[in-house]
Amino acid sequence: MASSGVGNLDFIDGTMNKYVYLDILKRKLKQSASNLGISRHFKLYQDNDPKHTADIFKLWVLYHCPGVIKIPAQNPDLNHIEHVWDYLQQKIQ
């Protein structure tokens, strides 16, 4: 997500692991950045979940992302997606 909007969403059937995560990034990240008008300047913003720190992911990011911002895992003050999950859970209840 960016100030200009949200990127392409992907629905996950099953459990997210490092291979599923990397596949989603390969298919959606650059296209989303382009659609949002931030292709050259985006930074991938993520916590330290094990799938985000896996060697196959780190290698791919090194060659395909202009920058990465790392934050502590599941920190609602620094991780905006935690606010989105809270909002969605409230809507479901």
C-alpha positions as CSV (number, residue, x, y, z in Angstrom):
1,M,0.0,0.0,0.0
2,A,1.1,3.6,-0.7
3,S,-0.3,7.0,-0.2
4,S,-1.5,6.7,-3.8
5,G,-3.6,3.6,-3.1
6,V,-3.3,-0.1,-2.5
7,G,-1.5,-2.6,-4.7
8,N,-2.7,-5.9,-6.2
9,L,-4.2,-8.2,-3.6
10,D,-3.6,-11.9,-3.6
11,F,-5.7,-14.5,-1.9
12,I,-3.9,-17.3,-0.2
13,D,-5.4,-20.8,0.0
14,G,-3.6,-22.7,2.8
15,T,-0.6,-21.8,4.8
16,M,1.7,-18.9,3.9
17,N,5.4,-20.0,3.9
18,K,8.5,-18.6,2.3
19,Y,7.8,-20.1,-1.1
20,V,4.2,-18.8,-1.2
21,Y,5.4,-15.4,-0.1
22,L,8.2,-15.2,-2.6
23,D,5.8,-16.4,-5.4
24,I,3.4,-13.6,-4.5
25,L,6.2,-11.0,-4.6
26,K,7.4,-12.2,-7.9
27,R,4.0,-12.0,-9.5
28,K,2.6,-8.9,-7.8
29,L,5.3,-6.5,-6.3
30,K,6.6,-4.8,-9.4
31,Q,3.2,-4.6,-11.1
32,S,1.7,-3.0,-7.9
33,A,4.6,-0.5,-7.7
34,S,4.1,0.4,-11.3
35,N,0.3,0.8,-10.9
36,L,0.9,3.0,-7.8
37,G,3.4,5.2,-9.7
38,I,6.3,4.3,-7.3
39,S,8.3,1.8,-9.5
40,R,11.7,3.4,-9.0
41,H,11.4,4.6,-5.4
42,F,9.4,2.0,-3.4
43,K,10.7,0.3,-0.3
44,L,9.4,-3.1,0.8
45,Y,8.2,-2.7,4.4
46,Q,8.1,-5.9,6.5
47,D,8.5,-7.3,9.9
48,N,11.0,-10.1,10.8
49,D,8.7,-13.0,10.2
50,P,10.8,-16.1,9.3
51,K,9.5,-16.1,5.7
52,H,10.8,-12.5,5.4
53,T,14.2,-13.5,6.6
54,A,14.6,-16.7,4.6
55,D,17.8,-16.9,2.4
56,I,15.8,-17.4,-0.8
57,F,13.8,-14.3,0.0
58,K,16.9,-12.2,0.9
59,L,18.6,-13.1,-2.4
60,W,15.6,-12.3,-4.5
61,V,15.0,-8.9,-2.7
62,L,18.7,-8.0,-3.2
63,Y,18.2,-8.0,-7.0
64,H,14.6,-6.9,-7.3
65,C,13.8,-4.3,-4.6
66,P,15.2,-0.8,-4.4
67,G,15.1,-0.9,-0.6
68,V,13.7,-2.8,2.4
69,I,12.6,-1.4,5.7
70,K,12.6,-4.0,8.6
71,I,10.6,-3.6,11.8
72,P,10.0,-5.8,14.8
73,A,7.5,-8.6,14.3
74,Q,3.8,-7.9,15.1
75,N,4.4,-4.4,16.4
76,P,1.2,-2.5,15.9
77,D,2.9,0.9,16.5
78,L,5.3,0.4,13.6
79,N,3.5,-2.1,11.4
80,H,0.5,-0.5,9.6
81,I,-0.9,-3.9,8.4
82,E,-1.6,-4.8,12.1
83,H,-4.2,-1.9,12.1
84,V,-5.7,-3.3,8.9
85,W,-6.1,-6.7,10.5
86,D,-7.7,-5.2,13.6
87,Y,-10.2,-3.2,11.4
88,L,-11.1,-6.3,9.4
89,Q,-11.6,-8.4,12.5
90,Q,-14.0,-5.8,13.8
91,K,-16.0,-5.8,10.6
92,I,-16.3,-9.6,10.7
93,Q,-17.7,-9.7,14.3
